Amino acid sequence: MNILDKIVAQKKIEVEQQKQYKSIDKLKTYDFFNKEVPSLKAYLQDEKHNGIISEYKRQSPSKGVINSISQVEDVVPLYEKAGVSGISVLTDSEFFGGNKSDLISARKVTTVPILRKDFMIDPYQVYDAKAIGGSAILLIAAILSYQEAEELSKLAKDLGLDILMEVHSKEELDIVNPLVDVVGVNNRNLKTFEVSLQQSVDLAEAMPKDVVKISESGIYSPEDIFFLRKHGFQGFLIGENFMRTNNPGQACIDFSASIKNQPKVQG
């Protein structure tokens, strides 16, 4: 059993527990549930924003503890000040040290679209994402069938949420359905955990033409951004590069300033 299998097995247990604790009807009474949220796809296409999806992440299975000090309420407003197109918030606790209260706190201090980054396997989680203030959900092609992904996508659209589908290979592009707004290439090999931007380049031409393309993981320098833009990528998910610093928000501001004058790809 690899790490992804372990995460999914644990997630199934967690979701069943959450269903017992809080019903979908209860989630529908939350203030955020009936509020419109900004579109991640629209922000990625808007020239006023820089294409970065900055991430709030405490730890990961591959890197261990990344940042146990910085608070979401301090980091997120600076991410917005940096001009990011979106903010990704980890809500998995067992493996990434996150929780749903992080996303709720983030929603209260920013108007930028927020991606709920978790392992989505059940419709309940989509309702939950809406209830806590998410703008978009992450669907990981490696853990879903086409039918499962389509079901979750339809529900997300009904609730006014965008869909980011993450792929690791050309075969996984078959899981992408017409409702998907953004397709992200994860540059991390799930078997070896090695990271290479060439993964994004290799998949760029095979990706659907009508989706926003983003690259995830292994983006550390302005040159990485310029390189990926040349290959048609409009978005860049960056977490560890900022979160490993003492001031993730300021690190994002500095990084954003360094790419400000480089032309963007028109999508």
C-alpha positions as YAML, in Angstrom:
chain: A
units: angstrom
residues:
- id: 1
  name: MET
  ca: [0.00, 0.00, 0.00]
- id: 2
  name: ASN
  ca: [1.57, 3.32, -1.09]
- id: 3
  name: ILE
  ca: [1.10, 6.64, 0.70]
- id: 4
  name: LEU
  ca: [-1.80, 7.66, -1.54]
- id: 5
  name: ASP
  ca: [-3.62, 4.41, -0.77]
- id: 6
  name: LYS
  ca: [-3.08, 5.00, 2.95]
- id: 7
  name: ILE
  ca: [-4.42, 8.54, 2.72]
- id: 8
  name: VAL
  ca: [-7.54, 7.46, 0.84]
- id: 9
  name: ALA
  ca: [-8.22, 4.62, 3.29]
- id: 10
  name: GLN
  ca: [-7.95, 7.05, 6.20]
- id: 11
  name: LYS
  ca: [-10.10, 9.61, 4.38]
- id: 12
  name: LYS
  ca: [-12.93, 7.11, 3.96]
- id: 13
  name: ILE
  ca: [-12.97, 6.55, 7.71]
- id: 14
  name: GLU
  ca: [-12.90, 10.30, 8.42]
- id: 15
  name: VAL
  ca: [-15.73, 11.11, 6.02]
- id: 16
  name: GLU
  ca: [-18.01, 8.48, 7.54]
- id: 17
  name: GLN
  ca: [-17.28, 9.87, 10.99]
- id: 18
  name: GLN
  ca: [-18.00, 13.41, 9.81]
- id: 19
  name: LYS
  ca: [-21.33, 12.34, 8.31]
- id: 20
  name: GLN
  ca: [-22.37, 10.98, 11.68]
- id: 21
  name: TYR
  ca: [-21.26, 14.13, 13.46]
- id: 22
  name: LYS
  ca: [-22.71, 16.72, 11.06]
- id: 23
  name: SER
  ca: [-25.37, 16.17, 8.40]
- id: 24
  name: ILE
  ca: [-25.47, 17.79, 4.96]
- id: 25
  name: ASP
  ca: [-28.61, 19.61, 6.06]
- id: 26
  name: LYS
  ca: [-26.62, 21.09, 8.93]
- id: 27
  name: LEU
  ca: [-23.84, 22.16, 6.54]
- id: 28
  name: LYS
  ca: [-26.44, 23.98, 4.44]
- id: 29
  name: THR
  ca: [-27.21, 26.26, 7.40]
- id: 30
  name: TYR
  ca: [-23.66, 27.64, 7.54]
- id: 31
  name: ASP
  ca: [-23.30, 31.31, 6.58]
- id: 32
  name: PHE
  ca: [-20.76, 30.60, 3.84]
- id: 33
  name: PHE
  ca: [-22.97, 27.98, 2.21]
- id: 34
  name: ASN
  ca: [-25.33, 30.56, 0.75]
- id: 35
  name: LYS
  ca: [-22.71, 33.13, -0.21]
- id: 36
  name: GLU
  ca: [-21.14, 33.53, -3.63]
- id: 37
  name: VAL
  ca: [-17.41, 32.94, -3.78]
- id: 38
  name: PRO
  ca: [-14.84, 34.31, -6.25]
- id: 39
  name: SER
  ca: [-13.92, 32.05, -9.17]
- id: 40
  name: LEU
  ca: [-10.44, 30.53, -9.21]
- id: 41
  name: LYS
  ca: [-10.55, 30.14, -12.99]
- id: 42
  name: ALA
  ca: [-11.55, 33.78, -13.46]
- id: 43
  name: TYR
  ca: [-8.74, 35.01, -11.22]
- id: 44
  name: LEU
  ca: [-6.20, 32.86, -13.08]
- id: 45
  name: GLN
  ca: [-7.35, 34.41, -16.36]
- id: 46
  name: ASP
  ca: [-7.39, 37.97, -14.99]
- id: 47
  name: GLU
  ca: [-4.27, 39.97, -15.88]
- id: 48
  name: LYS
  ca: [-4.54, 41.87, -12.60]
- id: 49
  name: HIS
  ca: [-3.37, 38.75, -10.76]
- id: 50
  name: ASN
  ca: [-0.03, 37.00, -11.16]
- id: 51
  name: GLY
  ca: [-1.09, 33.38, -11.69]
- id: 52
  name: ILE
  ca: [0.35, 32.15, -8.41]
- id: 53
  name: ILE
  ca: [-1.74, 29.91, -6.19]
- id: 54
  name: SER
  ca: [0.06, 30.29, -2.89]
- id: 55
  name: GLU
  ca: [-0.39, 27.55, -0.35]
- id: 56
  name: TYR
  ca: [-0.82, 27.37, 3.39]
- id: 57
  name: LYS
  ca: [0.63, 24.00, 4.40]
- id: 58
  name: ARG
  ca: [2.11, 22.92, 7.73]
- id: 59
  name: GLN
  ca: [3.60, 19.55, 6.78]
- id: 60
  name: SER
  ca: [3.59, 16.78, 4.18]
- id: 61
  name: PRO
  ca: [4.28, 13.02, 4.14]
- id: 62
  name: SER
  ca: [7.38, 13.51, 1.99]
- id: 63
  name: LYS
  ca: [8.93, 16.51, 3.77]
- id: 64
  name: GLY
  ca: [7.65, 16.23, 7.33]
- id: 65
  name: VAL
  ca: [7.08, 19.49, 9.23]
- id: 66
  name: ILE
  ca: [7.41, 22.49, 6.92]
- id: 67
  name: ASN
  ca: [6.13, 25.31, 9.12]
- id: 68
  name: SER
  ca: [4.58, 24.90, 12.56]
- id: 69
  name: ILE
  ca: [4.75, 28.56, 13.55]
- id: 70
  name: SER
  ca: [3.14, 30.82, 10.93]
- id: 71
  name: GLN
  ca: [-0.57, 31.44, 11.48]
- id: 72
  name: VAL
  ca: [-3.09, 31.46, 8.66]
- id: 73
  name: GLU
  ca: [-4.49, 34.84, 9.75]
- id: 74
  name: ASP
  ca: [-1.03, 36.40, 9.34]
- id: 75
  name: VAL
  ca: [0.00, 34.65, 6.12]
- id: 76
  name: VAL
  ca: [-3.12, 34.86, 3.97]
- id: 77
  name: PRO
  ca: [-3.59, 38.67, 3.89]
- id: 78
  name: LEU
  ca: [0.01, 39.02, 2.69]
- id: 79
  name: TYR
  ca: [-0.61, 36.42, 0.00]
- id: 80
  name: GLU
  ca: [-3.47, 38.59, -1.20]
- id: 81
  name: LYS
  ca: [-1.26, 41.69, -1.04]
- id: 82
  name: ALA
  ca: [1.22, 39.87, -3.29]
- id: 83
  name: GLY
  ca: [-1.44, 39.73, -6.03]
- id: 84
  name: VAL
  ca: [-1.96, 35.98, -6.10]
- id: 85
  name: SER
  ca: [-4.68, 34.38, -8.21]
- id: 86
  name: GLY
  ca: [-5.67, 31.93, -5.53]
- id: 87
  name: ILE
  ca: [-4.83, 30.50, -2.13]
- id: 88
  name: SER
  ca: [-4.65, 26.78, -1.46]
- id: 89
  name: VAL
  ca: [-5.41, 25.63, 2.08]
- id: 90
  name: LEU
  ca: [-4.69, 22.07, 3.21]
- id: 91
  name: THR
  ca: [-7.57, 20.67, 5.27]
- id: 92
  name: ASP
  ca: [-6.23, 17.13, 5.77]
- id: 93
  name: SER
  ca: [-5.08, 16.71, 9.37]
- id: 94
  name: GLU
  ca: [-3.68, 13.17, 9.55]
- id: 95
  name: PHE
  ca: [-1.00, 13.57, 6.87]
- id: 96
  name: PHE
  ca: [-0.69, 17.33, 6.27]
- id: 97
  name: GLY
  ca: [-1.38, 18.83, 9.68]
- id: 98
  name: GLY
  ca: [-4.21, 21.02, 8.37]
- id: 99
  name: ASN
  ca: [-7.83, 21.39, 9.35]
- id: 100
  name: LYS
  ca: [-11.04, 22.95, 8.13]
- id: 101
  name: SER
  ca: [-10.76, 25.82, 10.60]
- id: 102
  name: ASP
  ca: [-7.70, 26.99, 8.64]
- id: 103
  name: LEU
  ca: [-9.84, 27.48, 5.56]
- id: 104
  name: ILE
  ca: [-12.61, 29.19, 7.54]
- id: 105
  name: SER
  ca: [-10.03, 31.57, 9.03]
- id: 106
  name: ALA
  ca: [-8.55, 32.22, 5.60]
- id: 107
  name: ARG
  ca: [-11.94, 33.02, 4.11]
- id: 108
  name: LYS
  ca: [-12.53, 35.62, 6.81]
- id: 109
  name: VAL
  ca: [-9.35, 37.56, 5.97]
- id: 110
  name: THR
  ca: [-9.22, 37.45, 2.17]
- id: 111
  name: THR
  ca: [-11.39, 38.04, -0.89]
- id: 112
  name: VAL
  ca: [-9.13, 35.87, -3.09]
- id: 113
  name: PRO
  ca: [-10.45, 32.47, -4.29]
- id: 114
  name: ILE
  ca: [-9.57, 29.63, -1.92]
- id: 115
  name: LEU
  ca: [-8.89, 26.10, -3.07]
- id: 116
  name: ARG
  ca: [-9.84, 23.43, -0.58]
- id: 117
  name: LYS
  ca: [-6.91, 21.07, -0.96]
- id: 118
  name: ASP
  ca: [-7.83, 17.66, 0.31]
- id: 119
  name: PHE
  ca: [-8.49, 14.16, -0.95]
- id: 120
  name: MET
  ca: [-12.03, 14.41, -2.27]
- id: 121
  name: ILE
  ca: [-13.73, 11.04, -2.61]
- id: 122
  name: ASP
  ca: [-17.29, 11.65, -1.42]
- id: 123
  name: PRO
  ca: [-20.07, 14.17, -2.24]
- id: 124
  name: TYR
  ca: [-20.23, 15.05, 1.46]
- id: 125
  name: GLN
  ca: [-16.82, 16.69, 1.17]
- id: 126
  name: VAL
  ca: [-18.06, 18.96, -1.63]
- id: 127
  name: TYR
  ca: [-20.93, 20.23, 0.51]
- id: 128
  name: ASP
  ca: [-18.42, 20.68, 3.32]
- id: 129
  name: ALA
  ca: [-16.07, 22.67, 1.06]
- id: 130
  name: LYS
  ca: [-18.89, 25.06, 0.23]
- id: 131
  name: ALA
  ca: [-19.94, 25.37, 3.87]
- id: 132
  name: ILE
  ca: [-16.48, 26.41, 5.07]
- id: 133
  name: GLY
  ca: [-15.95, 29.06, 2.39]
- id: 134
  name: GLY
  ca: [-14.09, 27.28, -0.39]
- id: 135
  name: SER
  ca: [-14.11, 28.62, -3.94]
- id: 136
  name: ALA
  ca: [-12.83, 25.46, -5.61]
- id: 137
  name: ILE
  ca: [-12.24, 21.80, -4.89]
- id: 138
  name: LEU
  ca: [-9.29, 19.63, -5.82]
- id: 139
  name: LEU
  ca: [-10.02, 16.36, -7.60]
- id: 140
  name: ILE
  ca: [-7.07, 13.99, -7.90]
- id: 141
  name: ALA
  ca: [-7.34, 11.84, -11.00]
- id: 142
  name: ALA
  ca: [-5.16, 9.12, -9.48]
- id: 143
  name: ILE
  ca: [-7.78, 8.26, -6.86]
- id: 144
  name: LEU
  ca: [-11.01, 8.67, -8.87]
- id: 145
  name: SER
  ca: [-12.76, 6.92, -11.74]
- id: 146
  name: TYR
  ca: [-14.24, 9.02, -14.53]
- id: 147
  name: GLN
  ca: [-17.73, 8.47, -13.10]
- id: 148
  name: GLU
  ca: [-16.69, 9.44, -9.57]
- id: 149
  name: ALA
  ca: [-14.95, 12.58, -10.80]
- id: 150
  name: GLU
  ca: [-17.95, 13.52, -12.94]
- id: 151
  name: GLU
  ca: [-20.35, 13.09, -10.01]
- id: 152
  name: LEU
  ca: [-18.24, 15.31, -7.77]
- id: 153
  name: SER
  ca: [-17.81, 17.86, -10.58]
- id: 154
  name: LYS
  ca: [-21.56, 18.12, -11.20]
- id: 155
  name: LEU
  ca: [-22.22, 18.70, -7.53]
- id: 156
  name: ALA
  ca: [-19.46, 21.29, -7.29]
- id: 157
  name: LYS
  ca: [-20.94, 23.20, -10.23]
- id: 158
  name: ASP
  ca: [-24.41, 23.05, -8.67]
- id: 159
  name: LEU
  ca: [-22.94, 24.62, -5.53]
- id: 160
  name: GLY
  ca: [-21.05, 27.35, -7.41]
- id: 161
  name: LEU
  ca: [-17.58, 25.89, -6.94]
- id: 162
  name: ASP
  ca: [-14.78, 25.61, -9.50]
- id: 163
  name: ILE
  ca: [-12.98, 22.33, -10.11]
- id: 164
  name: LEU
  ca: [-9.22, 21.82, -10.27]
- id: 165
  name: MET
  ca: [-8.34, 18.37, -11.59]
- id: 166
  name: GLU
  ca: [-4.84, 17.20, -10.73]
- id: 167
  name: VAL
  ca: [-3.06, 14.77, -13.02]
- id: 168
  name: HIS
  ca: [0.31, 13.04, -12.94]
- id: 169
  name: SER
  ca: [0.33, 11.33, -16.34]
- id: 170
  name: LYS
  ca: [-1.16, 11.43, -19.83]
- id: 171
  name: GLU
  ca: [-3.39, 8.47, -18.95]
- id: 172
  name: GLU
  ca: [-4.95, 10.43, -16.11]
- id: 173
  name: LEU
  ca: [-6.10, 13.12, -18.55]
- id: 174
  name: ASP
  ca: [-8.83, 10.63, -19.50]
- id: 175
  name: ILE
  ca: [-10.44, 11.37, -16.12]
- id: 176
  name: VAL
  ca: [-10.89, 15.06, -16.99]
- id: 177
  name: ASN
  ca: [-14.54, 15.83, -17.79]
- id: 178
  name: PRO
  ca: [-16.02, 18.90, -19.55]
- id: 179
  name: LEU
  ca: [-17.02, 20.52, -16.24]
- id: 180
  name: VAL
  ca: [-13.41, 20.84, -15.06]
- id: 181
  name: ASP
  ca: [-12.23, 24.48, -14.97]
- id: 182
  name: VAL
  ca: [-8.54, 24.06, -14.27]
- id: 183
  name: VAL
  ca: [-6.17, 21.18, -14.93]
- id: 184
  name: GLY
  ca: [-3.05, 20.99, -12.80]
- id: 185
  name: VAL
  ca: [0.00, 18.87, -13.49]
- id: 186
  name: ASN
  ca: [1.62, 17.67, -10.29]
- id: 187
  name: ASN
  ca: [5.34, 17.54, -10.99]
- id: 188
  name: ARG
  ca: [5.91, 15.10, -8.15]
- id: 189
  name: ASN
  ca: [6.22, 11.42, -9.04]
- id: 190
  name: LEU
  ca: [3.83, 9.66, -6.65]
- id: 191
  name: LYS
  ca: [6.02, 6.56, -6.52]
- id: 192
  name: THR
  ca: [9.45, 8.12, -6.04]
- id: 193
  name: PHE
  ca: [8.44, 11.62, -4.81]
- id: 194
  name: GLU
  ca: [11.01, 13.08, -7.20]
- id: 195
  name: VAL
  ca: [10.00, 16.42, -8.70]
- id: 196
  name: SER
  ca: [10.62, 17.68, -12.25]
- id: 197
  name: LEU
  ca: [9.05, 20.56, -14.18]
- id: 198
  name: GLN
  ca: [9.50, 18.43, -17.29]
- id: 199
  name: GLN
  ca: [6.40, 16.58, -16.14]
- id: 200
  name: SER
  ca: [4.33, 19.70, -16.89]
- id: 201
  name: VAL
  ca: [6.04, 20.28, -20.23]
- id: 202
  name: ASP
  ca: [5.46, 16.68, -21.31]
- id: 203
  name: LEU
  ca: [1.72, 16.92, -20.62]
- id: 204
  name: ALA
  ca: [1.12, 20.49, -21.84]
- id: 205
  name: GLU
  ca: [0.25, 19.61, -25.45]
- id: 206
  name: ALA
  ca: [-2.03, 16.74, -24.45]
- id: 207
  name: MET
  ca: [-4.12, 18.83, -22.05]
- id: 208
  name: PRO
  ca: [-7.61, 20.04, -23.08]
- id: 209
  name: LYS
  ca: [-7.42, 23.35, -24.95]
- id: 210
  name: ASP
  ca: [-10.34, 25.01, -23.17]
- id: 211
  name: VAL
  ca: [-9.09, 24.65, -19.59]
- id: 212
  name: VAL
  ca: [-6.72, 26.82, -17.61]
- id: 213
  name: LYS
  ca: [-3.42, 24.98, -17.20]
- id: 214
  name: ILE
  ca: [-1.46, 25.14, -13.97]
- id: 215
  name: SER
  ca: [1.76, 23.52, -12.78]
- id: 216
  name: GLU
  ca: [2.13, 22.22, -9.23]
- id: 217
  name: SER
  ca: [5.18, 21.43, -7.08]
- id: 218
  name: GLY
  ca: [8.86, 22.08, -7.69]
- id: 219
  name: ILE
  ca: [8.48, 25.77, -8.54]
- id: 220
  name: TYR
  ca: [11.19, 27.70, -6.71]
- id: 221
  name: SER
  ca: [12.42, 30.58, -8.86]
- id: 222
  name: PRO
  ca: [11.17, 33.30, -11.23]
- id: 223
  name: GLU
  ca: [12.94, 31.38, -14.00]
- id: 224
  name: ASP
  ca: [10.68, 28.41, -13.29]
- id: 225
  name: ILE
  ca: [7.65, 30.66, -13.83]
- id: 226
  name: PHE
  ca: [9.04, 32.08, -17.08]
- id: 227
  name: PHE
  ca: [9.85, 28.56, -18.32]
- id: 228
  name: LEU
  ca: [6.35, 27.26, -17.59]
- id: 229
  name: ARG
  ca: [4.65, 30.29, -19.13]
- id: 230
  name: LYS
  ca: [6.45, 29.56, -22.38]
- id: 231
  name: HIS
  ca: [4.74, 26.18, -22.39]
- id: 232
  name: GLY
  ca: [1.24, 27.62, -21.95]
- id: 233
  name: PHE
  ca: [0.79, 27.51, -18.18]
- id: 234
  name: GLN
  ca: [-1.25, 30.31, -16.63]
- id: 235
  name: GLY
  ca: [-1.10, 29.17, -13.02]
- id: 236
  name: PHE
  ca: [1.59, 28.02, -10.61]
- id: 237
  name: LEU
  ca: [0.83, 26.35, -7.29]
- id: 238
  name: ILE
  ca: [3.58, 27.21, -4.82]
- id: 239
  name: GLY
  ca: [3.54, 26.23, -1.18]
- id: 240
  name: GLU
  ca: [6.73, 24.86, 0.26]
- id: 241
  name: ASN
  ca: [8.89, 27.61, -1.26]
- id: 242
  name: PHE
  ca: [7.04, 30.21, 0.82]
- id: 243
  name: MET
  ca: [6.05, 28.15, 3.85]
- id: 244
  name: ARG
  ca: [9.64, 27.11, 4.60]
- id: 245
  name: THR
  ca: [10.52, 30.72, 5.38]
- id: 246
  name: ASN
  ca: [9.98, 32.60, 8.64]
- id: 247
  name: ASN
  ca: [7.52, 34.92, 6.89]
- id: 248
  name: PRO
  ca: [5.65, 33.09, 4.10]
- id: 249
  name: GLY
  ca: [3.53, 36.11, 3.20]
- id: 250
  name: GLN
  ca: [6.51, 38.41, 2.71]
- id: 251
  name: ALA
  ca: [8.33, 35.68, 0.78]
- id: 252
  name: CYS
  ca: [5.36, 35.57, -1.59]
- id: 253
  name: ILE
  ca: [5.36, 39.35, -1.96]
- id: 254
  name: ASP
  ca: [9.07, 39.34, -2.82]
- id: 255
  name: PHE
  ca: [8.69, 36.48, -5.28]
- id: 256
  name: SER
  ca: [5.70, 38.13, -6.94]
- id: 257
  name: ALA
  ca: [7.65, 41.35, -7.41]
- id: 258
  name: SER
  ca: [10.38, 39.42, -9.21]
- id: 259
  name: ILE
  ca: [8.00, 38.09, -11.87]
- id: 260
  name: LYS
  ca: [5.89, 41.22, -12.28]
- id: 261
  name: ASN
  ca: [7.45, 42.53, -15.47]
- id: 262
  name: GLN
  ca: [7.60, 39.25, -17.37]
- id: 263
  name: PRO
  ca: [4.90, 38.88, -20.07]
- id: 264
  name: LYS
  ca: [2.08, 36.43, -19.37]
- id: 265
  name: VAL
  ca: [0.72, 33.78, -21.65]
- id: 266
  name: GLN
  ca: [-2.60, 34.73, -23.16]
- id: 267
  name: GLY
  ca: [-5.15, 32.01, -22.49]
...
